Amino acid sequence: MKNKIKDISILIVGFLSAGMGFLATLNIKFEWLTTESINAFGAFFVAAGMLVAGFYATWKNTHKEGLREIALKAQKSRKNKKGLK
């Protein structure tokens, strides 16, 4: 579990670093640790959390439920085959 968290954090830091590099090429400057920047980061992380929660809920309700239904159908078909023999 710790390796997964480490890998995900490395990916996030890399993505944010790439974003800062992109903004630097567009000559957009950013001052760190001002009241506005801290509020912006807070809003960004809340929005990112909501996005992740939305993706997870969608995945769980569509794909995971679909896999459960497929497994139940396969189990029923195995029971039917055993009953026919």
N, C-alpha and C positions, 0 to 999 in steps of 0.2 A: 504493500500500500504506500509506503514511504517513497518508493521509486516512482510510482505513478504521479504522486504529488510533485516530486522533484521534476519529473519530465514535463508535466503540465506547466509548472511555474517557469521553467526554462523557455518553453514555447511562448508563453505570454510575454516574458521579458524581451525575447527576440522580436516578437511582433511589434511591441511598443517601441523598441529601438529602431526598427525599420520604419515605423510611422514617423518618428522624430527625424530620421534621416531624410525621409521624403519631404517633410515640411521644411527642413533646412534648405533643401535644394530649391524650394519655392520662395526662399528668403523670408520665411515666417519665423519670427523670433518668439521665444517663450521664456518668461521669467518664472523661476521656480519659487515655491513656498510663499506666494502672496495669498491674500484672503480670497481673491477671485480664482486663483489656480487650485487652491484646496477645495473650494466649493465646486469647481468644475470637475475635479477628480471624483468627488463624492457623488455628483450627479451621474458621471460616467459609470462608476462602479455599480450604482443602484440600477441603472439602465441595463448594464451588462448582466447583472444578476437576474433581472426579470427576463431578459432574453434567453438565458440559459434555462431558467425554470420553465419558460414557454416551450422551448425545444424539447426538454425532458418530458413534459406533460404530453406533448403531441406524440413523441416517440412511444411513450408508455401506453397511451390510449389507442394508438392505431397499430403500430407494429408489434408490440408485445402481446396485445390482446389477439391479434391475428395469428400469431404463433401459437398461442394457447388453444385457439379454436382448431387449428390444423392438428395439433397434438391430440385433442379430444376426438376429432374425426378419425384419426389413425387408430386410436385406441378402440373406438366403437367398431371400426371395420375389422380389427383383429378379433374382437369378441364375436362378431358375426361369423367370421370364418371358422372360429373354433366351434361355434354352435352348429354349423352346417356339416362338420365332419362326423 
